């Protein structure tokens, strides 16, 4: 009989299962799609202002479903959420009633004398069958209605959020994309081919290239002319800047004006806009830094101080609230702040794996003007065995590469070191705590040293590898403008591209020297320049080098005279480097603010542990036991004998460690723009807090 009570709950979960599995299961996706279209497809509004607006939002967010399908699924999801919510609501009310089925007398005995008035509020009277039915019916309807309405709202709000995120990414990558178009237009490449080239490299140039790919598909797949395709992609874009750029671009192409002149003006304009946006972002960052210090450092510090004083004076037990502060509120608050910072700082990067996957999925559609282009030619047969072998090779390629050269894998992707250090740290913790676990004497106080040292090992090793990669990328990006400038100078002097690379390899370009010499050896041994450049990009693997190689190889296909293209690329790289350097200098201030706020936090917590607590422990009331008189000249200290001072020291220690850990990652995000770069700051703060409390422990 007990299991039968959960049949409705299982039914509610089964209703939600296809929806939950549809993102990862093709079968579940087909079932949900067919059911949605058959159930609500005929009821979806085909016209109207709201329908047109929502359809535009879906297109701007690049949702891969038609309006009719998306709207039908929205109705299905909302209905399922309402039905499941109604059933789950009954169980929630039953759980609450079971928790509150305590007599007021028991509650009064549990609560402190100051809070006995809450006894009647924390218990419920005995309900009749009719009253219970009305309560369950009301709760079921309320939870179901809220679930359905919330699902419906989220389904239509999510595309708007995705569109806004895409608009920010488009604006962030628009300047470098316009520079790419400008450079290729100066090389003599036709504009439709420029669009196709940019669409093939959308993994390099981000969301702006994705918008260009919309126009390319309109031309090559649907047969639209270039001007109509450009206007259509501009109209569907969520970015107002890109929409304006597309409309003006179509007008320039239609009127026959000088395209390079227009693109040059637009590039300079977007560079100025980038400076203004960076200044606005730095102002926002300054406000966020002040808010972070106030809300997540000073605020918890004041609250902890007040709670500690109340607890140490024996007026109330505040350890539970301090535990919540240390293990819940501080981590969640810092985590939310980091997520918000990450959402407003869009970055464009491309890895070799991403580029390899996307290069295998270029726009291989046949153009309307050439129906035979890209037609597949049969090789005379198909072997399932060979296909399985190729699939197995692709699946095992990453493992084979990692085993053949693990150090290179770690240098290129520092996260991979965690696959080794985390198991080692867990094994170390298990071995060191095995005696206490076997004896049943393990406690949080006895295990925290082992856990802290294991955490320091994991954080420290990752921080070292990540810092090595960051410095390498910084050195490469610093050398790129000089590389492009020298290539442009020798090419403008009349040398070919190959001769230009030969001359540049003999100059000093710092960290790029070794890779450039390897590239030149490839060319000497018969490799064509484009292939040598792609190998060079594969070895260096930085976003800046990827953009340079993409631009140079495409310009070489259009014309042998790439001097002007290289000059434009050099100017763009230099401008981007100036912006990054200015931003790094400004953000260093906020990095210092985070460190100062952490040290203030640590000093006050240490002062409470090293000064206030020993002074209170030495009082006669603390040593007199439970028979100590209350009141007297020390009013309010009569219950101090019952205070667990060791528990307060432990929670101080853990609070300082939590603050150090999360402040370090916040400092990395604010100071250097990446959460990963905060590992070294987190390691430093974590180690400082641990050493300070270790010294404090042995000195008391």
C-alpha positions as CSV (number, residue, x, y, z in Angstrom):
1,X,0.0,0.0,0.0
2,X,2.9,2.3,0.7
3,X,4.3,2.0,-2.8
4,X,0.9,2.7,-4.4
5,X,0.9,6.1,-2.8
6,X,3.8,7.1,-5.1
7,X,2.1,6.0,-8.4
8,X,0.9,9.5,-9.2
9,X,4.3,10.9,-8.6
10,X,5.9,8.4,-10.9
11,X,3.3,9.2,-13.5
12,X,4.1,12.9,-13.2
13,X,7.8,12.2,-13.7
14,X,7.1,9.9,-16.7
15,X,5.2,12.8,-18.3
16,X,8.3,15.0,-18.0
17,X,10.8,12.3,-19.1
18,X,10.4,12.7,-22.9
19,X,10.9,16.5,-22.6
20,X,14.0,16.0,-20.4
21,X,15.4,13.5,-22.8
22,X,14.7,15.3,-26.1
23,X,17.9,17.4,-26.1
24,X,20.0,14.2,-25.9
25,X,17.9,11.6,-27.6
26,X,16.8,11.7,-31.2
27,X,13.9,9.3,-30.5
28,X,12.6,11.4,-27.7
29,X,12.9,14.5,-29.8
30,X,10.9,12.9,-32.7
31,X,8.2,11.8,-30.3
32,X,7.9,15.2,-28.7
33,X,7.9,17.0,-32.1
34,X,5.3,14.8,-33.6
35,X,3.0,14.9,-30.6
36,X,3.3,18.7,-30.4
37,X,2.5,19.2,-34.1
38,X,-0.4,16.8,-34.0
39,X,-1.9,18.2,-30.8
40,X,-1.3,22.0,-31.2
41,X,0.0,22.5,-34.7
42,X,-3.4,23.5,-36.1
43,X,-4.1,25.9,-33.3
44,X,-0.9,28.0,-33.6
45,X,-1.7,31.4,-35.0
46,X,-0.4,31.8,-38.5
47,X,-0.6,35.6,-38.7
48,X,-0.7,38.7,-36.5
49,X,1.7,41.1,-35.0
50,X,2.7,38.9,-32.0
51,X,3.4,36.0,-34.4
52,X,5.6,38.1,-36.6
53,X,7.5,39.5,-33.6
54,X,8.1,36.1,-32.0
55,X,9.2,34.7,-35.4
56,X,11.8,37.4,-35.7
57,X,13.0,36.7,-32.2
58,X,13.5,33.0,-33.1
59,X,15.4,33.9,-36.3
60,X,17.6,36.4,-34.5
61,X,18.4,33.8,-31.8
62,X,19.2,31.1,-34.4
63,X,16.7,28.7,-32.9
64,X,16.7,25.7,-35.2
65,X,12.9,25.3,-35.3
66,X,10.1,26.9,-37.2
67,X,7.7,29.2,-35.4
68,X,4.8,26.6,-35.7
69,X,7.0,23.8,-34.2
70,X,8.4,26.0,-31.4
71,X,4.9,27.4,-30.4
72,X,3.4,23.9,-30.5
73,X,6.2,22.6,-28.2
74,X,5.6,25.6,-25.9
75,X,2.0,24.6,-25.4
76,X,2.9,21.0,-24.8
77,X,5.6,21.8,-22.3
78,X,3.3,24.2,-20.5
79,X,0.5,21.6,-20.3
80,X,2.9,18.9,-19.1
81,X,4.3,21.3,-16.5
82,X,0.8,22.2,-15.3
83,X,-0.3,18.6,-15.0
84,X,2.9,17.4,-13.3
85,X,3.0,20.5,-11.1
86,X,-0.5,19.8,-9.9
87,X,0.5,16.2,-8.9
88,X,3.8,17.2,-7.3
89,X,2.0,20.1,-5.4
90,X,-0.1,17.5,-3.5
91,X,3.1,15.7,-2.4
92,X,4.7,19.0,-1.4
93,X,1.8,19.9,0.8
94,X,1.8,16.5,2.3
95,X,5.5,16.8,3.1
96,X,4.9,20.2,4.8
97,X,2.0,18.9,6.8
98,X,4.1,15.9,8.0
99,X,6.9,18.2,9.0
100,X,4.5,20.6,10.9
101,X,2.6,17.8,12.6
102,X,4.2,18.6,16.0
103,X,2.4,19.7,19.0
104,X,2.8,23.4,20.1
105,X,4.1,22.1,23.5
106,X,7.0,20.3,21.9
107,X,7.8,23.3,19.8
108,X,7.8,25.6,22.9
109,X,10.2,23.2,24.7
110,X,12.6,23.3,21.7
111,X,12.6,27.0,21.1
112,X,14.5,29.5,23.2
113,X,12.3,31.5,25.6
114,X,12.6,34.6,23.4
115,X,10.9,32.8,20.5
116,X,8.1,30.8,22.2
117,X,5.5,33.0,20.4
118,X,6.4,31.1,17.2
119,X,5.1,27.8,18.6
120,X,1.6,28.3,17.3
121,X,2.9,29.5,13.9
122,X,5.2,26.5,13.4
123,X,2.5,23.9,14.0
124,X,-0.8,23.2,12.3
125,X,-4.1,22.2,13.9
126,X,-5.8,18.9,13.2
127,X,-7.7,19.3,9.9
128,X,-11.0,17.7,9.0
129,X,-11.3,15.7,5.8
130,X,-13.1,18.5,4.0
131,X,-10.5,21.1,5.0
132,X,-7.7,18.8,4.0
133,X,-9.3,18.2,0.6
134,X,-9.7,22.0,0.0
135,X,-6.1,22.6,1.0
136,X,-4.8,19.9,-1.3
137,X,-7.0,21.1,-4.2
138,X,-5.9,24.7,-3.7
139,X,-2.2,23.8,-3.5
140,X,-2.4,21.5,-6.5
141,X,-4.1,24.1,-8.6
142,X,-1.7,26.8,-7.5
143,X,1.5,24.8,-8.1
144,X,0.2,23.5,-11.5
145,X,-0.9,26.9,-12.7
146,X,2.4,28.5,-11.6
147,X,4.3,25.7,-13.3
148,X,2.5,26.1,-16.6
149,X,2.7,29.8,-16.7
150,X,6.3,29.8,-15.7
151,X,7.1,27.3,-18.4
152,X,5.2,29.3,-21.0
153,X,7.0,32.5,-20.0
154,X,10.5,30.8,-20.0
155,X,9.9,29.3,-23.4
156,X,9.3,32.7,-25.0
157,X,11.8,34.5,-22.9
158,X,14.7,32.2,-23.6
159,X,15.1,33.1,-27.3
160,X,15.1,36.8,-26.4
161,X,17.9,36.2,-23.9
162,X,19.8,34.2,-26.5
163,X,19.3,37.0,-29.0
164,X,20.6,39.6,-26.6
165,X,23.7,37.4,-25.9
166,X,24.3,37.0,-29.6
167,X,23.9,40.8,-30.1
168,X,26.6,41.4,-27.5
169,X,28.9,38.9,-29.2
170,X,28.2,40.4,-32.7
171,X,29.1,43.9,-31.4
172,X,32.3,42.5,-29.8
173,X,33.5,40.8,-33.0
174,X,32.3,43.4,-35.5
175,X,35.4,45.5,-35.6
176,X,37.8,42.6,-36.4
177,X,35.3,41.1,-38.9
178,X,35.1,44.5,-40.8
179,X,38.9,44.6,-40.8
180,X,38.9,41.1,-42.4
181,X,36.4,42.1,-45.1
182,X,38.3,45.4,-45.7
183,X,41.6,43.5,-46.1
184,X,40.2,41.0,-48.5
185,X,38.4,43.7,-50.5
186,X,41.8,45.5,-50.9
187,X,43.3,42.2,-52.2
188,X,40.8,42.3,-55.1
189,X,38.5,39.4,-54.1
190,X,34.9,39.7,-55.2
191,X,32.5,40.5,-52.4
192,X,30.3,37.4,-52.7
193,X,33.5,35.3,-52.4
194,X,34.5,37.4,-49.3
195,X,31.2,36.5,-47.7
196,X,31.7,32.8,-48.5
197,X,35.2,33.0,-47.1
198,X,34.0,34.6,-43.9
199,X,31.2,32.1,-43.5
200,X,33.7,29.2,-43.9
201,X,35.7,30.8,-41.0
202,X,32.8,31.6,-38.7
203,X,34.5,29.6,-35.9
204,X,37.3,32.2,-36.0
205,X,35.3,35.4,-36.3
206,X,32.4,34.5,-34.1
207,X,28.8,35.6,-34.3
208,X,29.3,38.3,-36.9
209,X,30.5,35.6,-39.3
210,X,27.5,33.5,-38.4
211,X,25.3,36.4,-39.5
212,X,27.3,36.6,-42.8
213,X,26.7,32.9,-43.2
214,X,22.9,33.6,-43.2
215,X,23.4,35.7,-46.3
216,X,25.6,33.1,-47.9
217,X,23.0,30.4,-47.4
218,X,20.4,32.7,-48.9
219,X,22.5,33.2,-52.0
220,X,23.8,29.6,-52.5
221,X,20.9,27.6,-51.2
222,X,17.9,29.7,-52.1
223,X,19.2,31.5,-55.1
224,X,18.8,35.1,-53.8
225,X,20.9,37.9,-55.3
226,X,23.6,39.4,-53.2
227,X,21.9,42.7,-52.3
228,X,18.7,41.0,-51.3
229,X,20.6,38.4,-49.2
230,X,22.6,41.2,-47.4
231,X,19.4,43.1,-46.6
232,X,17.7,40.0,-45.4
233,X,20.6,39.0,-43.1
234,X,20.7,42.6,-41.7
235,X,17.0,42.6,-41.0
236,X,17.2,39.2,-39.1
237,X,20.2,40.2,-37.0
238,X,19.6,40.9,-33.3
239,X,22.4,43.6,-33.3
240,X,21.4,47.1,-34.3
241,X,25.0,47.8,-35.3
242,X,25.2,44.9,-37.7
243,X,21.8,45.8,-39.1
244,X,22.9,49.3,-39.8
245,X,26.2,48.0,-41.3
246,X,24.3,45.6,-43.6
247,X,21.9,48.2,-44.8
248,X,24.6,50.7,-45.6
249,X,26.7,48.0,-47.2
250,X,23.9,47.0,-49.5
251,X,23.4,50.7,-50.5
252,X,27.2,51.1,-51.2
253,X,27.3,48.0,-53.4
254,X,24.1,49.0,-55.2
255,X,25.3,52.6,-55.9
256,X,28.7,51.5,-57.1
257,X,30.7,53.5,-54.6
258,X,34.2,52.6,-53.5
259,X,33.8,49.5,-51.2
260,X,37.3,49.7,-49.6
261,X,36.8,53.4,-48.7
262,X,33.4,52.6,-47.0
263,X,34.9,49.6,-45.2
264,X,37.9,51.7,-44.0
265,X,35.6,54.3,-42.6
266,X,33.5,51.7,-40.9
267,X,36.5,50.0,-39.4
268,X,37.8,53.2,-37.9
269,X,34.3,54.0,-36.6
270,X,34.1,50.6,-34.9
271,X,37.5,51.0,-33.4
272,X,36.4,54.2,-31.8
273,X,33.2,52.5,-30.6
274,X,35.4,49.8,-29.1
275,X,37.3,52.3,-27.1
276,X,34.1,53.9,-25.8
277,X,32.6,50.5,-25.0
278,X,35.7,49.6,-23.1
279,X,35.6,52.8,-21.0
280,X,31.9,52.1,-20.2
281,X,32.8,48.5,-19.3
282,X,35.6,49.7,-17.0
283,X,33.3,52.1,-15.3
284,X,30.8,49.2,-14.8
285,X,33.6,47.1,-13.5
286,X,34.6,49.7,-11.0
287,X,31.0,49.8,-9.7
288,X,30.9,46.0,-9.5
289,X,34.2,46.0,-7.6
290,X,32.8,48.4,-5.0
291,X,29.6,46.3,-4.8
292,X,31.6,43.1,-4.4
293,X,33.6,44.5,-1.5
294,X,30.5,45.8,0.2
295,X,28.2,42.8,-0.3
296,X,30.6,39.9,-0.2
297,X,33.4,41.0,2.0
298,X,32.4,43.8,4.3
299,X,28.8,42.6,4.7
300,X,29.7,39.1,5.7
301,X,32.5,40.4,7.9
302,X,30.1,42.7,9.9
303,X,27.5,39.9,10.2
304,X,30.1,37.4,11.3
305,X,31.5,39.9,13.9
306,X,28.0,40.5,15.3
307,X,27.1,36.8,15.4
308,X,30.5,36.0,17.1
309,X,30.1,38.6,19.8
310,X,26.5,37.4,20.5
311,X,27.7,33.8,20.6
312,X,30.8,34.3,22.6
313,X,28.9,36.3,25.2
314,X,26.7,33.3,25.7
315,X,23.5,35.1,24.8
316,X,22.6,32.7,22.0
317,X,24.1,29.8,20.0
318,X,25.1,31.4,16.6
319,X,27.2,28.5,15.3
320,X,24.5,27.3,13.0
321,X,24.2,30.6,11.3
322,X,28.0,30.9,11.0
323,X,28.1,27.4,9.4
324,X,25.6,28.6,6.9
325,X,27.7,31.7,6.2
326,X,30.8,29.7,5.7
327,X,29.5,26.8,3.7
328,X,26.5,28.2,1.8
329,X,26.1,32.0,1.7
330,X,29.7,33.0,0.9
331,X,30.2,30.3,-1.8
332,X,26.8,30.9,-3.5
333,X,27.2,34.7,-3.4
334,X,30.7,34.6,-4.9
335,X,29.6,32.0,-7.5
336,X,26.7,34.1,-8.6
337,X,28.9,37.1,-8.9
338,X,31.4,35.2,-11.0
339,X,28.6,34.0,-13.3
340,X,27.3,37.5,-13.7
341,X,30.8,38.8,-14.5
342,X,31.3,36.0,-17.1
343,X,27.9,36.9,-18.7
344,X,28.9,40.5,-19.3
345,X,32.5,39.8,-20.6
346,X,32.1,38.1,-23.9
347,X,35.3,36.7,-25.3
348,X,36.1,35.2,-28.7
349,X,38.4,32.2,-28.8
350,X,38.9,29.2,-30.9
351,X,40.6,25.9,-30.1
352,X,42.2,23.4,-32.5
353,X,39.5,20.9,-31.7
354,X,36.7,23.4,-32.4
355,X,38.4,24.5,-35.6
356,X,38.9,20.9,-36.7
357,X,35.2,20.0,-36.2
358,X,33.9,23.1,-37.9
359,X,36.3,22.9,-40.8
360,X,34.8,19.5,-41.6
361,X,31.3,21.1,-41.8
362,X,31.8,24.0,-44.1
363,X,29.0,25.4,-46.4
364,X,29.2,22.5,-48.9
365,X,25.9,23.5,-50.6
366,X,25.5,23.7,-54.3
367,X,25.1,27.2,-55.7
368,X,22.0,28.0,-57.7
369,X,24.1,29.3,-60.5
370,X,26.1,26.0,-60.7
371,X,23.9,23.0,-60.0
372,X,26.8,20.5,-60.5
373,X,29.1,22.2,-58.0
374,X,30.0,20.0,-55.0
375,X,28.3,16.9,-56.4
376,X,29.5,13.7,-54.7
377,X,31.3,11.1,-56.8
378,X,30.9,7.4,-55.9
379,X,34.1,5.5,-55.2
380,X,32.5,2.2,-56.2
381,X,31.4,0.8,-52.9
382,X,30.7,1.1,-49.2
383,X,32.2,-0.9,-46.4
384,X,30.6,-0.8,-42.9
385,X,33.7,-2.3,-41.4
386,X,35.8,0.6,-42.7
387,X,33.3,3.1,-41.4
388,X,33.4,1.4,-37.9
389,X,37.2,1.6,-38.0
390,X,37.1,5.3,-38.9
391,X,34.6,6.0,-36.1
392,X,36.8,4.1,-33.6
393,X,39.8,6.1,-34.8
394,X,38.0,9.4,-34.3
395,X,36.8,8.4,-30.8
396,X,40.3,7.3,-29.7
397,X,42.2,10.1,-31.4
398,X,42.2,12.3,-28.3
399,X,43.3,9.5,-26.0
400,X,46.1,8.4,-28.4
401,X,47.3,12.0,-28.7
402,X,47.3,12.5,-24.9
403,X,49.2,9.3,-24.3
404,X,51.8,10.0,-27.0
405,X,52.7,13.4,-25.7
406,X,51.0,14.1,-22.3
407,X,53.2,17.2,-21.5
408,X,52.1,18.9,-24.7
409,X,48.5,18.2,-24.0
410,X,48.8,19.7,-20.5
411,X,50.6,22.8,-21.9
412,X,47.9,23.4,-24.5
413,X,44.9,22.6,-22.2
414,X,45.8,23.0,-18.5
415,X,42.4,21.6,-17.4
416,X,43.6,18.1,-18.4
417,X,46.1,18.1,-15.5
418,X,43.0,17.9,-13.2
419,X,42.3,14.4,-14.4
420,X,45.5,13.4,-12.7
421,X,45.8,15.7,-9.7
422,X,42.3,15.2,-8.4
423,X,42.5,11.4,-8.2
424,X,45.9,11.7,-6.6
425,X,44.6,14.2,-4.1
426,X,41.6,12.0,-3.2
427,X,43.8,8.9,-2.9
428,X,46.1,10.9,-0.5
429,X,43.2,12.0,1.6
430,X,41.9,8.4,1.8
431,X,45.3,7.0,2.8
432,X,45.9,9.6,5.4
433,X,42.5,9.3,7.0
434,X,42.2,5.5,6.8
435,X,43.3,5.0,10.5
436,X,40.8,7.5,11.8
437,X,38.0,6.2,9.5
438,X,38.7,2.7,10.8
439,X,38.6,3.8,14.4
440,X,35.5,5.9,13.8
441,X,37.1,9.0,15.2
442,X,37.3,11.1,12.1
443,X,35.8,14.6,12.5
444,X,35.8,17.8,10.4
445,X,38.4,19.3,12.7
446,X,40.7,16.4,12.4
447,X,40.3,16.1,8.6
448,X,40.5,19.7,7.6
449,X,44.3,19.8,7.4
450,X,44.4,16.9,5.1
451,X,41.6,18.3,2.9
452,X,43.2,21.8,2.8
453,X,46.6,20.4,1.7
454,X,45.0,18.3,-1.0
455,X,43.1,21.3,-2.2
456,X,46.3,23.3,-2.3
457,X,48.0,20.6,-4.3
458,X,45.2,20.5,-6.9
459,X,44.9,24.3,-7.1
460,X,48.7,24.9,-7.2
461,X,49.5,22.5,-10.0
462,X,46.7,23.8,-12.1
463,X,47.7,27.4,-11.4
464,X,51.3,26.8,-12.5
465,X,50.3,25.2,-15.8
466,X,47.6,27.8,-16.5
467,X,50.1,30.6,-15.8
468,X,52.6,29.1,-18.2
469,X,50.0,29.0,-20.9
470,X,48.8,32.5,-20.2
471,X,52.4,33.9,-20.4
472,X,53.1,32.0,-23.6
473,X,49.9,33.4,-25.2
474,X,50.7,36.9,-24.0
475,X,54.2,36.7,-25.5
476,X,52.8,35.4,-28.8
477,X,50.2,38.1,-29.0
478,X,52.8,40.8,-28.3
479,X,54.9,39.5,-31.2
480,X,52.1,39.3,-33.8
481,X,51.9,43.0,-34.6
482,X,55.7,43.1,-35.3
483,X,55.5,40.0,-37.4
484,X,52.7,41.4,-39.6
485,X,54.4,44.8,-39.8
486,X,57.7,43.2,-41.0
487,X,55.9,41.0,-43.5
488,X,54.0,43.9,-44.9
489,X,57.2,46.0,-45.2
490,X,59.2,43.4,-47.1
491,X,56.2,42.5,-49.3
492,X,55.5,46.1,-50.2
493,X,59.2,46.4,-51.1
494,X,58.5,43.9,-54.0
495,X,59.3,40.5,-52.5
496,X,56.9,37.6,-52.9
497,X,55.1,36.0,-50.0
498,X,57.6,33.2,-49.8
499,X,60.6,35.5,-49.8
500,X,58.9,37.7,-47.2
501,X,58.7,34.8,-44.8
502,X,62.3,33.8,-45.5
503,X,63.4,37.3,-44.6
504,X,61.2,37.5,-41.5
505,X,62.5,34.2,-40.1
506,X,66.0,35.7,-39.8
507,X,64.8,38.5,-37.5
508,X,64.2,38.4,-33.7
509,X,60.5,37.9,-32.9
510,X,60.9,36.3,-29.5
511,X,58.8,33.3,-28.8
512,X,57.7,33.0,-32.5
513,X,61.2,32.5,-33.8
514,X,61.3,28.7,-33.3
515,X,57.9,28.2,-34.9
516,X,58.6,30.5,-37.8
517,X,61.8,28.6,-38.5
518,X,59.9,25.3,-38.5
519,X,57.4,26.8,-40.9
520,X,60.2,27.9,-43.2
521,X,61.7,24.4,-43.2
522,X,58.3,23.1,-44.3
523,X,58.4,25.5,-47.2
524,X,62.0,24.6,-48.1
525,X,61.1,20.9,-48.1
526,X,58.3,21.5,-50.7
527,X,55.2,22.3,-48.7
528,X,53.1,25.0,-50.2
529,X,52.8,28.3,-48.2
530,X,49.2,27.9,-47.3
531,X,49.7,24.4,-45.8
532,X,52.8,25.6,-43.9
533,X,50.8,28.4,-42.5
534,X,48.1,26.1,-41.3
535,X,50.6,23.8,-39.6
536,X,52.1,26.9,-38.0
537,X,48.7,27.9,-36.7
538,X,48.1,24.3,-35.5
539,X,51.3,24.3,-33.4
540,X,50.9,27.8,-31.9
541,X,47.1,27.6,-31.4
542,X,46.1,31.1,-30.3
543,X,43.1,33.1,-31.5
544,X,45.4,35.9,-32.8
545,X,47.5,33.6,-34.9
546,X,44.4,31.8,-36.2
547,X,42.9,35.1,-37.4
548,X,46.2,36.1,-39.1
549,X,46.7,32.8,-40.9
550,X,43.0,32.8,-42.0
551,X,43.4,36.3,-43.4
552,X,46.8,35.7,-45.1
553,X,45.9,32.3,-46.7
554,X,42.6,33.7,-48.2
555,X,44.4,36.9,-49.4
556,X,47.0,34.7,-51.1
557,X,44.3,32.9,-53.0
558,X,42.9,36.2,-54.3
559,X,46.2,38.0,-55.2
560,X,50.0,37.6,-54.8
561,X,50.2,41.1,-53.5
562,X,49.3,40.8,-49.9
563,X,51.3,43.8,-48.6
564,X,48.2,46.0,-48.1
565,X,46.3,43.1,-46.5
566,X,49.2,42.5,-44.1
567,X,49.3,46.3,-43.3
568,X,45.6,46.3,-42.4
569,X,46.0,43.2,-40.3
570,X,49.0,44.7,-38.5
571,X,47.1,47.9,-37.7
572,X,44.1,45.9,-36.4
573,X,46.4,43.7,-34.2
574,X,48.2,46.7,-32.8
575,X,44.9,48.5,-32.0
576,X,43.5,45.4,-30.3
577,X,46.7,45.0,-28.3
578,X,46.5,48.7,-27.2
579,X,43.0,48.1,-26.0
580,X,44.0,44.9,-24.1
581,X,46.9,46.6,-22.5
582,X,44.8,49.6,-21.4
583,X,42.2,47.2,-20.0
584,X,44.8,45.2,-18.1
585,X,46.2,48.3,-16.5
586,X,42.8,49.5,-15.4
587,X,41.8,46.1,-14.1
588,X,44.9,45.8,-12.0
589,X,43.4,48.4,-9.7
590,X,40.4,46.1,-9.0
591,X,42.7,43.2,-8.5
592,X,44.5,45.1,-5.8
593,X,41.1,46.0,-4.2
594,X,40.2,42.3,-4.0
595,X,43.5,41.5,-2.3
596,X,43.2,44.4,0.2
597,X,39.6,43.4,1.1
598,X,40.7,39.8,1.6
599,X,43.5,40.8,3.9
600,X,41.2,43.0,5.9
601,X,38.8,40.1,6.2
602,X,41.6,37.8,7.3
603,X,43.0,40.3,9.9
604,X,39.7,40.8,11.6
605,X,38.9,37.1,11.7
606,X,42.4,36.4,13.1
607,X,41.9,39.2,15.7
608,X,38.7,37.6,16.8
609,X,40.4,34.2,17.2
610,X,43.7,35.5,18.7
611,X,42.5,38.4,20.9
612,X,38.8,38.3,21.7
613,X,38.4,34.6,22.3
614,X,41.4,34.1,24.6
615,X,40.3,37.1,26.6
616,X,36.8,35.6,27.1
617,X,38.2,32.2,27.9
618,X,40.3,33.6,30.7
619,X,37.3,35.2,32.4
620,X,36.2,33.5,35.7
621,X,32.7,32.8,34.3
622,X,34.3,30.8,31.5
623,X,36.0,28.5,34.0
624,X,33.4,28.4,36.7
625,X,31.2,25.8,35.0
626,X,27.4,25.9,35.0
627,X,27.2,27.0,38.6
628,X,28.6,30.4,37.8
629,X,26.3,33.3,38.9
630,X,24.6,35.3,36.3
631,X,24.5,39.1,36.1
632,X,27.0,41.0,38.1
633,X,29.3,43.6,36.7
634,X,29.8,41.5,33.6
635,X,26.1,41.4,32.7
636,X,25.3,39.1,29.8
637,X,28.3,36.8,30.4
638,X,26.7,34.3,32.7
639,X,26.2,31.6,30.0
640,X,29.8,32.0,28.6
641,X,30.8,28.7,30.3
642,X,28.7,26.8,27.8
643,X,30.4,28.4,24.7
644,X,32.3,26.0,22.5
645,X,35.4,28.1,21.7
646,X,37.0,25.4,19.6
647,X,34.0,25.2,17.3
648,X,34.1,29.0,16.8
649,X,37.8,28.8,16.0
650,X,37.1,26.0,13.4
651,X,34.3,28.0,11.7
652,X,36.6,31.1,11.6
653,X,39.3,29.0,9.9
654,X,36.9,27.5,7.3
655,X,35.3,30.9,6.7
656,X,38.7,32.4,5.9
657,X,39.5,29.5,3.6
658,X,36.2,29.9,1.7
659,X,36.6,33.6,1.3
660,X,40.2,33.1,0.1
661,X,39.2,30.5,-2.5
662,X,36.3,32.4,-4.0
663,X,38.0,35.8,-3.8
664,X,40.9,34.4,-5.7
665,X,38.7,33.4,-8.6
666,X,36.8,36.7,-8.5
667,X,40.2,38.5,-8.6
668,X,41.2,36.5,-11.7
669,X,38.0,37.2,-13.5
670,X,38.1,40.9,-12.7
671,X,41.8,41.4,-13.0
672,X,42.6,39.3,-16.0
673,X,39.3,38.5,-17.6
674,X,39.3,34.7,-17.2
675,X,38.1,32.5,-14.3
676,X,41.0,30.1,-14.9
677,X,43.5,32.8,-14.4
678,X,42.1,33.2,-10.9
679,X,43.6,29.9,-9.9
680,X,47.0,31.5,-8.9
681,X,45.2,34.1,-6.8
682,X,43.1,31.5,-5.2
683,X,46.1,29.4,-4.4
684,X,48.0,32.4,-2.9
685,X,45.1,33.5,-0.8
686,X,44.2,30.0,0.3
687,X,47.8,29.3,1.3
688,X,48.1,32.6,3.2
689,X,44.9,31.9,5.1
690,X,46.1,28.3,5.9
691,X,49.6,29.4,7.1
692,X,48.2,32.2,9.2
693,X,45.8,30.0,11.1
694,X,48.4,27.2,11.4
695,X,50.8,29.7,13.0
696,X,47.9,30.9,15.2
697,X,47.1,27.4,16.3
698,X,50.6,26.7,17.5
699,X,51.1,30.1,19.1
700,X,48.0,29.8,21.3
